[in-house]
Amino acid sequence: MQDFTLDDLRRVMRASVGVDDSVELESDIADTEFTDLGYDSLALLEIVAKIDKEYGTAIPEDAVQDLTTPGKLAEYVRGRLPGAVAS
């Protein structure tokens, strides 16, 4: 079974749109709003597109609006990976 952790998301965030020098992604970012991390809605759409490409997990745009923190996004992706158990 495939997994998707905050470390996976950090890697995707760095690879897709980079990281602002003032942001420490290695800290506990799970409950920090993407906007507070310096990621606007366009950057989040780029992150979601990269997740879809790498993990085959499409995230509808209307769902993206509710995924306001890395923790919420990671949980959403984990629940939709092949072999994920429905909760």
C-alpha positions as CSV (number, residue, x, y, z in Angstrom):
1,M,0.0,0.0,0.0
2,Q,1.3,3.4,-1.0
3,D,1.5,6.2,1.6
4,F,1.7,10.0,1.4
5,T,3.3,11.8,4.3
6,L,4.1,15.4,5.2
7,D,7.6,14.6,4.1
8,D,6.3,13.6,0.7
9,L,4.3,16.8,0.5
10,R,7.3,18.9,1.5
11,R,9.3,17.3,-1.4
12,V,6.5,18.1,-3.8
13,M,6.2,21.6,-2.5
14,R,9.9,22.3,-3.1
15,A,9.9,20.6,-6.5
16,S,6.8,22.3,-7.9
17,V,7.0,25.9,-6.8
18,G,9.9,26.1,-4.4
19,V,10.1,27.5,-0.9
20,D,10.3,31.1,0.3
21,D,13.5,31.6,2.2
22,S,11.6,32.8,5.3
23,V,9.6,29.6,5.5
24,E,10.9,26.6,7.4
25,L,9.2,23.6,5.9
26,E,11.0,21.2,8.3
27,S,9.0,22.6,11.2
28,D,5.6,21.3,12.2
29,I,3.6,22.7,9.2
30,A,0.6,20.3,9.3
31,D,-1.8,22.9,10.7
32,T,-0.3,26.0,9.1
33,E,-2.3,27.6,6.4
34,F,-0.7,27.4,2.9
35,T,-1.0,31.2,2.6
36,D,1.0,31.6,5.9
37,L,3.7,29.4,4.3
38,G,3.8,31.8,1.2
39,Y,1.8,29.6,-1.1
40,D,-1.1,31.3,-3.0
41,S,-3.9,29.5,-4.8
42,L,-2.0,29.2,-8.0
43,A,1.0,27.6,-6.2
44,L,-1.4,25.2,-4.5
45,L,-2.8,24.2,-7.9
46,E,0.7,23.5,-9.1
47,I,1.4,21.4,-6.1
48,V,-1.9,19.5,-6.7
49,A,-1.0,18.9,-10.4
50,K,2.4,17.5,-9.4
51,I,0.7,15.2,-6.8
52,D,-1.7,14.0,-9.6
53,K,1.3,13.4,-11.9
54,E,3.4,11.5,-9.4
55,Y,0.8,9.6,-7.4
56,G,-2.1,9.4,-9.9
57,T,-4.4,11.1,-7.4
58,A,-6.6,13.8,-9.0
59,I,-7.9,16.4,-6.7
60,P,-10.9,18.4,-7.9
61,E,-10.5,22.2,-7.8
62,D,-13.5,22.5,-5.5
63,A,-11.8,20.2,-3.0
64,V,-8.6,22.2,-3.2
65,Q,-10.4,25.2,-1.7
66,D,-11.0,23.2,1.5
67,L,-7.5,21.8,1.7
68,T,-6.0,24.9,3.4
69,T,-3.2,23.2,5.3
70,P,-0.5,20.7,4.5
71,G,-2.0,18.3,7.0
72,K,-5.4,18.4,5.3
73,L,-3.9,17.9,1.9
74,A,-1.7,15.0,3.0
75,E,-4.7,13.3,4.6
76,Y,-6.9,13.9,1.5
77,V,-4.2,12.3,-0.8
78,R,-3.6,9.4,1.6
79,G,-7.3,8.5,1.5
80,R,-7.3,8.4,-2.3
81,L,-4.2,6.5,-3.0
82,P,-4.5,3.0,-4.6
83,G,-5.0,0.5,-1.9
84,A,-6.2,3.1,0.6
85,V,-8.8,1.9,3.2
86,A,-11.9,4.1,3.2
87,S,-12.4,5.8,6.6
